[in-house]
């Protein structure tokens, strides 16, 4: 078994997070524990508490990495048409959730105690994700204030998330083979066009 002096705190944290991701990818959240992560990297479970406060902290760190991975994927979108940008964001979200399902699921399935708040840095990363959606929406609706744009981004994301999770669980309830990407395109187009009509009334 490795000793605490074998690696720096930063190295130990990175090793633990990589091991936790492997466990998550292959066995799911239920299998994720400090003991299993420690065994994976050849340390005692107690050594992990040098870099993580508790299991919540481990899950928050994993979720932060997942969000950063998603944000990096979204950075590849480069288009002038804001509606096309939104469609590409939606498709990237679906692809990401399909490829990295266990990590993506942890974002929504991890539950802390009611009296435990997620760290501010994690909330900031979530806000950064929504700002990606807000930018093209602000182009579509320059007359709206920031509060309205923020609400639109969260409403649209709710729809995209719904199609994504139903697609992954094979619950789209269509007799024919459904194309979730076409559904996302339709959702974005209909939402933005509908909001434009509503705003002109």
C-alpha positions, 0 to 999 in steps of 0.5 A: 500500500502506498504511503502518504509521502509517495505523492503530493496532495495534488497528485493524490487528488488527481489519482483519486478522481481518475479512479473514481471516474473509472468506478463510476463509468463501469459500476455506477454511483452506487459503487462509488465509495472512499474505500473502493477509490482508495483500494483502486489507487493503493492507498488507505481510505483515511488517506483520501480524507486529506483531499476530500472532506467527505463523499459529498466533496468527492461527488462535487469534485467529480461533477465539477470535472464533468461540467468542465468536460461539457463546457470544453465540448461546447467551446467547439461550437462556432457559428454566426446564426444564434439558432444554429448555435443553440441546436448545436449546443443541444446536440452536443449535450445529447452526445455528451450524455450518451457517451458519458452517461454515468458521469452525466447522471451523477450531476442530477442523481447525487443528493446531499443532506438538506442542510448541506449546500454545494460549494460556490465554485460548483454553482459558478460552473453551472452558471457558466454553462447557462451563460453559453445558452444565454449568449445566442438567446440574447442575440435573438432577443436583444430587447429582453433584460438579463433576467428574462434571458436567464429564464429562457435559457433554463426553460430551453435547457429543461426541454433539451434535458427532457428529450435527452433523458427520455432518449437515454432511457428509451422512453420516447414512446414512438412506434417508429424509430425516433431521432432525438437529434431531430426532436432537439432541432424541432424543440429549439426552432419551435421555442425560439420562433414561438418566443419571437411571436409572443414578444411581438404581440 
